[in-house]
Amino acid sequence: MNAHLSSEHTSPQDRPARLTVGVVGAGRVGPALAASLQLAGHRPVAVSGVSDASLRRAAAMLPDVPVMAPADVLAHAELVLLTVPDDALPGLVAGLAETGAVRPGQLLVHTSGRHGTAVLDPATRVGALPLALHPAMTFTGTPVDVQRLAGCSFGVTAPQELRLAAEALVIEMGGEPEWIEESARPLYHAALAIGANHLVTLVAQSMDLLRTAGVEHPARMLGPLLGAALDNALRSGDAALTGPVARGDAGTVAAHVAELRAHAPGAVAGYLAMARTTADRALAHGLLKPELAEDLLGVLADGGNQ
C-alpha cells in the first residue's frame, strides 16, 4: 500500500479499505482505539508516548508496535490518532503542520470532546483530512476498553465530504456515530461532563457518607439503587424523579442539611445546589406541588445562609 496518498487523486470513498494507523499520545484513549481499528483489519504501525505509564499501555495494548517521536508517527501512518489532552491539541497540531510532518491526503483524527475540526485547521491547510471522533466513554487504559467500545456513541464532526468516512471508522470500531455540529461541540462536551464526571463525584461522596453512617458495604447497598435510578432516568427523564425534594418534604430536607453540617460540612454546598436544581425540574415537570415548593425552597435558601 502506498503510504503517500494525495488528496488531489484520492477521495475518502476511493481509499484502500485497510489503513496504516499511528497514535500520537498513548494515554488511555489512543491505544484502545488503535487496538479496535486493528480488530477491524487496519494496521497500527507507530505510537508515541512519553511517560512510563503511556509506554506500558502502548506495550500492553499494541504489542510489537514501535514507539517513535510524533513526527515519525505521521511519516509512517495514513490515519493518525491525535489523542492528547484538550489543551495540548492546538499546539500539537500547529507544531506538526509547521514542521512539515503532515502529508496531503493524511487522515488526522482527534478524540477531544470539546473541539471540532477547526482545531485541525493548520493541518487541513497543508492537505490533511480532518476528523473529530469523540467516544462518549470513560477509559481505564486496559484492554477492557476495547470491549466497551461496542455500542459506544461517538460525537462525530467532519467536513461534509468526509462525513461518510468518519462514520465508517466509528462503525468499524464498534461504535455508533452521532453527528455534532462544530459550533455545538463545547455544549456537547459540557453535557457529557455533567452526566459522567459529576456522577462519579456524587457516587463517591454518597459512599463516604454511608461509611460515616456505619454502613459496612456502601457499594453493595448503592449498586441496585443507583442502577435502577440510572435506568429510570434514561427511560423517563424528569418523570423518574423521586425522593424528598420531588415530594416537597421540607422537614426531611432540613434534617439532611443539619446532619451534613454536623458530619460532612464539605458536602453541604453540593447537596443544596443539586436539591435546588432538582426542585426546579420537579416543579417544571409538575411533580412538585407549588404549595409545597415554598417551604422547601425556604429550607434550601436558609441552608445556604447558615
Secondary structure, 3 states (H helix, E strand, C coil): CCCCCCCCCCCHHHCCCCCEEEEECCCCCHHHHHHHHHHCCCEEEEEECCCHHHHHHHHHHCCCCCECCHHHHHHHCCEEEECCCHHHHHHHHHHHHHCCCCCCCCEEEECCCCCCCHHHHHHHCCCCEEEEEEECCCCCCCCHHHHHCCCCEEEEECCHHHHHHHHHHHHHCCCEEEECCHHHHHHHHHHHHHHHHHHHHHHHHHHHHHHHCCCCCHHHHHHHHHHHHHHHHHHHHHHHCCCHHHHCCHHHHHHHHHHHHHHCHHHHHHHHHHHHHHHHHHHHCCCCCHHHHHHHHHHHHHHHHC
